[in-house]
Amino acid sequence: MNSNYNLEHLAIIMDGNGRWAKAKGMPRQYGHSAGVETVRKITSECSRIGVKYLTLYTFSTENWNRPAEEVAALMDLVLKNLEDEIFEKNNVRFRIIGDFSRIPEIVMKRMQQTIDKTKNNTGLTMVLAFSYSSKWEITDAMKQIAQEVKDGTLAPEDINEDTISQHLATNFMPDPDLLIRTGGECRISNYLLWQIAYSELYFTNTYWPDFDEAELHKALDSFHSRQRRFGKTGEQVESHVENDN
């Protein structure tokens, strides 16, 4: 397996837990529990190969509209698994992004405890996008910027792309190099819309509980084979690489 992917930030939409469970004649919650084991595997492997940031789309703002028993089961999974040894074992730092005002107090408290406990870890930063959506995030950023303009601390003519990026929940990390979506769907589902402007995208039919290290490396090999042009021509990119060498 190649471990030199030159990939700093990997974002994943972990999709297919419910359909995986249904195919096995089990309740959706069974799929979510199986998906937790995949989180452990993928986090460990990303840590091993030197990925700096791993952002996992765990629970969207729209997911609050799911059946109450499924939402409760998901919250319970968070409570049971945030003390996982994966953080200590792999020197992983834990962060969250999302609308914290909607997260139950007991869950938010456990998340904060894990953030505090792992804040001095120096390896991979695992970020849960929890009660998150891009539309919420961008709207919140606009509110912050509007308030600064109103207060006179920011002039409208000084607002640029960097201003917006600095007011997003992800302002502490670089934009994703690669976005993976499991489960067979080919859409972004309101996830990191601003940040993935030039990210590479990879869609797989594999359900999240079956997405193991081998499947991860298939995605990373695909990423490694691509030429990232960022609006330039292929010739310009190749010329830049040659000059660097």
C-alpha positions in Angstrom: 0.0 0.0 0.0 1.3 3.4 -0.9 1.7 5.6 2.1 3.1 8.7 0.4 -0.1 10.4 -0.8 0.8 14.0 0.0 -2.7 14.4 1.5 -3.1 16.8 4.4 -6.9 16.9 4.9 -9.3 14.0 4.1 -13.1 14.6 4.5 -15.6 11.7 4.5 -19.3 11.4 4.2 -20.0 8.2 6.1 -23.1 7.0 4.3 -24.8 3.6 4.1 -25.1 2.5 7.7 -28.9 2.1 7.6 -29.0 0.4 4.2 -26.2 -2.0 5.3 -28.2 -3.0 8.4 -31.4 -3.3 6.4 -29.7 -5.7 3.9 -28.9 -7.9 6.9 -32.4 -7.7 8.3 -31.3 -5.7 11.2 -32.5 -2.3 12.6 -30.8 0.9 11.4 -29.1 1.4 14.8 -27.2 -1.9 14.2 -25.6 -0.2 11.1 -24.6 2.9 13.1 -22.9 0.7 15.7 -21.0 -1.2 13.0 -20.0 2.2 11.5 -18.3 3.1 14.8 -15.8 0.2 14.2 -15.1 1.6 10.7 -14.3 5.0 12.3 -11.7 3.3 14.5 -10.1 1.5 11.5 -10.0 4.5 9.2 -8.8 6.9 11.9 -6.0 4.5 12.8 -5.0 4.1 9.2 -5.1 7.8 8.5 -3.0 8.4 11.5 -0.5 5.7 10.4 0.0 7.2 6.9 0.4 10.8 8.1 -2.9 12.4 7.3 -3.1 15.6 9.4 -6.9 16.2 9.4 -9.7 13.7 9.1 -13.2 15.3 9.0 -16.2 12.9 9.4 -19.7 14.0 8.5 -21.4 12.3 11.5 -24.7 14.1 11.9 -26.2 16.9 9.8 -28.6 19.6 10.8 -31.2 17.8 8.7 -30.7 14.6 10.6 -32.5 16.1 13.6 -35.7 15.3 11.5 -35.0 11.6 11.6 -37.2 9.3 13.8 -36.6 10.2 17.5 -35.5 6.7 18.4 -32.7 6.8 15.7 -31.5 10.2 16.9 -31.5 9.0 20.5 -29.5 5.9 19.5 -27.0 8.1 17.6 -26.5 10.3 20.7 -26.0 7.3 22.8 -23.3 6.0 20.5 -21.5 9.3 20.8 -21.6 9.1 24.6 -20.3 5.5 24.7 -17.5 5.9 22.2 -15.9 9.3 22.8 -13.8 7.8 25.6 -12.3 5.3 23.1 -8.7 4.5 23.4 -8.2 5.4 19.8 -7.3 9.0 20.8 -4.6 8.0 23.2 -3.3 5.0 21.2 -2.9 7.0 18.0 -2.0 10.4 19.5 -5.2 11.8 18.0 -6.6 15.3 18.7 -10.4 15.6 18.8 -12.4 18.6 17.5 -16.0 19.2 16.5 -17.7 21.6 14.1 -21.4 22.3 14.0 -24.4 24.1 15.6 -23.6 23.3 19.2 -26.9 25.0 20.4 -28.8 22.0 19.2 -26.7 19.3 20.8 -28.0 17.8 24.1 -26.1 19.1 27.1 -24.9 15.7 28.2 -23.5 14.9 24.7 -21.9 18.4 24.4 -20.3 17.9 27.8 -18.8 14.6 26.8 -17.5 16.1 23.6 -15.9 19.0 25.4 -14.2 16.5 27.9 -12.7 14.6 25.0 -11.6 17.9 23.3 -9.9 19.0 26.6 -8.3 15.5 27.2 -6.8 15.3 23.7 -5.9 19.0 23.1 -2.1 18.4 23.6 -2.0 15.4 21.2 0.2 16.1 18.2 -0.8 13.6 15.6 -3.9 13.4 13.4 -6.8 15.8 14.2 -10.1 14.0 14.0 -13.0 16.4 13.4 -16.6 15.4 13.8 -19.0 17.4 11.7 -21.9 17.1 14.2 -25.2 19.0 13.9 -23.5 20.5 10.9 -24.5 21.8 7.5 -22.7 24.1 5.1 -25.8 26.4 4.8 -25.8 26.8 8.6 -22.1 27.4 8.6 -22.1 30.0 5.8 -25.1 31.7 7.3 -23.4 31.9 10.7 -20.3 33.3 9.1 -22.3 36.0 7.3 -24.0 37.0 10.6 -20.5 37.4 12.3 -19.2 39.5 9.4 -22.4 41.6 9.3 -22.0 42.3 13.1 -18.4 43.3 12.6 -19.4 45.7 9.8 -22.2 47.1 12.1 -19.7 47.6 14.9 -17.3 49.4 12.7 -14.4 46.8 13.1 -14.7 45.6 9.5 -15.2 47.7 6.3 -17.3 46.2 3.6 -14.7 46.8 1.0 -12.2 44.8 3.0 -14.3 41.6 2.8 -12.7 39.0 0.6 -12.5 35.2 0.3 -10.1 35.0 3.2 -12.5 36.9 5.4 -15.2 34.4 4.8 -12.9 31.4 5.4 -11.7 32.9 8.6 -15.3 33.1 9.9 -16.2 29.5 9.1 -16.2 26.7 11.6 -13.2 25.1 9.8 -10.9 28.1 10.1 -8.4 26.1 12.1 -7.5 23.6 9.3 -6.8 23.7 5.5 -9.5 22.9 2.9 -9.9 19.2 2.1 -7.6 17.6 -0.5 -10.0 14.7 -1.0 -13.7 14.1 -0.2 -14.9 10.5 -0.1 -18.5 9.5 0.0 -19.5 5.9 0.7 -22.8 4.2 0.2 -23.4 4.7 -3.5 -24.9 8.2 -3.6 -23.2 10.9 -5.7 -24.1 14.1 -4.0 -22.4 16.4 -1.4 -25.4 16.7 1.0 -24.7 20.2 2.3 -21.1 19.3 3.5 -18.2 21.7 3.3 -19.5 23.4 0.2 -17.2 26.4 0.5 -14.1 24.3 1.5 -14.3 21.7 -1.3 -14.2 24.2 -4.2 -11.0 22.5 -5.5 -11.1 19.2 -3.6 -10.9 15.9 -5.5 -14.1 13.8 -5.1 -14.4 10.1 -4.8 -17.7 8.1 -4.7 -17.9 4.4 -3.8 -20.8 2.0 -3.7 -19.3 0.4 -0.5 -21.4 1.0 2.6 -19.6 2.7 5.4 -19.5 -0.4 7.7 -17.7 -2.3 4.9 -15.3 0.6 4.1 -12.0 -0.9 5.4 -8.3 0.0 5.0 -8.2 -1.6 1.6 -11.2 0.5 0.4 -9.5 3.6 1.8 -6.3 2.9 -0.1 -8.4 2.5 -3.4 -9.6 6.0 -2.8 -6.2 7.4 -2.0 -4.6 5.7 -5.0 -7.3 7.3 -7.2 -6.4 10.7 -5.6 -2.7 10.1 -6.1 -3.2 9.4 -9.8 -5.0 12.7 -10.5 -3.5 16.0 -11.5 -4.7 18.8 -9.4 -4.8 22.0 -11.5 -6.6 24.6 -9.4 -7.8 26.4 -12.6 -4.4 26.2 -14.4 -3.7 24.1 -17.5 -2.0 20.7 -17.2 1.1 22.1 -18.9 1.4 24.9 -16.3 1.2 22.4 -13.4 3.8 20.1 -15.0 6.1 23.0 -15.6 5.8 24.1 -12.0 6.6 20.5 -10.8 9.6 20.4 -13.1 10.9 23.8 -11.8 10.5 22.6 -8.2 12.7 19.6 -9.0 
